Amino acid sequence: MRDKPDYKKTYFEKILNTFPHTFSLNGIMRVMRQYGYYCEYDNGHYYVYTQHEWEIKLQYEDTAKSILDQLLGV
């Protein structure tokens, strides 16, 4: 099965990255959440995730963080 492109996700990511970081984006973020999208600002770039991707990302970060903390002895 082929993955179809997510045009809403692409649109939101394009809009978020065209404005400077200091610009207020509350309105676009509210619309994104209505459609089930979340965003993250990292290294000067906004990344947009679907709700499913966001949940997987959070679970991975929780798991990876605890494992890395154990390995590094933090």
N, C-alpha and C positions, 0 to 999 in steps of 0.2 A: 504494500500500500504506500502510495506516495504522499508525502506531507504537502499540504496546500499552504501557500504563503498566508500569513496573518496580516492583512492589510491594515487593520486597526492598530495593531501593535507597531507596525512600521510607521504609520502616520503619527502616533503619539510620540514615538522616539524621535522622529524628525522634528516635530514641533518643539519638544523639550530641549533639543540640542541646538536649535537655531537661536534661542534667546540666551542672553548672558546669564550666568549663574546667580547674579544678584537680582534678577527680575522676578517678581512675584508670580508664581505658577499655580496658585491655589485653585483657580477656576478649572484649569485643564486637569489637575490632579483629582478634583472632585468628579469630573466627567469620566476620567479613567477608572475610578473606583466603582462608578455606577455600572460600567461595562465589565468589571472584574479584573482590571489590570492594576499592577503595582509598579513603582519605579524606585530606582536606587541611583544615587549620585556617587560615582567612584572614579577617581583619577581624572576629573574634568569632563566626564561624559555621563549622560543619563542612560541607564539601561532599563528597559521596560519588560515586565514579566507578566504572563497570564497567571491567573489564580493558582492553577495546578503547578506551574513552574515555580511560583513563589513559595508554595508549601514545600516542595521538594528541596528548594534552595535552603530554606530555614532548617529543615530536618538535617540536611547535609552539614550545614554550618554547626549545628548543635553537636552532631556526632563527631565531625572532624575536629572541632575545638577541644572537646574532652579528650580525644585520643592524642592530639598533639600536646596538650597540657600534661598528660601522663608521660609521654615519651620525653618531653623536655624537663620534666620535674618541676613544673611551675605550680 
